[in-house]
């Protein structure tokens, strides 16, 4: 007769584990740090050097910032979110709006990415 206890069953049976609720929703992002009125531009000399090493989402951000800036003269976070939503979120390509994606990569890039330093990755100007 085998008296081994399933590890997951044992965890559920403990009082301590039952009192801990783990939400299925992720914590909020730092979207509040990027407002709709902020202007975003590209630090082109740095972006040109690292472009081939960047993730596709960042390449997409750069593409849209460049396109909006050339069309309207500048790119606000609101402009970028509108284009991003229409092209990616509405078509279920991405779930987050551009401000969430940009916030994420600003955080990632501040620590370095794929042998690139945070200085190399200082490709966005936000004012």
C-alpha positions, 0 to 999 in steps of 0.5 A: 500500500502506497501512503505518499501524499500528493504535494499539491493536496498537502499544500491545500490542506494547510491552514496557512495556505488556505488563508492566502489568496493569490489573485489571477490579475496582475498588479497595476503597471506604472502607466500613471507615470506616462500621461496622455499629454507627454511628448515622445521622441526618438533619440535617433543616433542611439536608436540607429545603433541598437535597432537590430537588437530590439524586441519587435514591440519596441521596433513597433513603438519606434515606427509609430513614434517616427510616423506620428512625429513626421505627420503631426510634428510631434507625438504625444502619448495620446497619439501613440495610444490611439494608433497602437490601439487601432493597430494592435489592441483592437486586432488582438495582436497585443493586449496592453496599450502603448503606454504600458508597453513603453513603461515596461521597456523603459524599466527593462532598458534601465537595467540593460538588455542583451549586452547593451547598457542602459546608456545604449538603450536611452532611445526614448525622449519623454517630456 
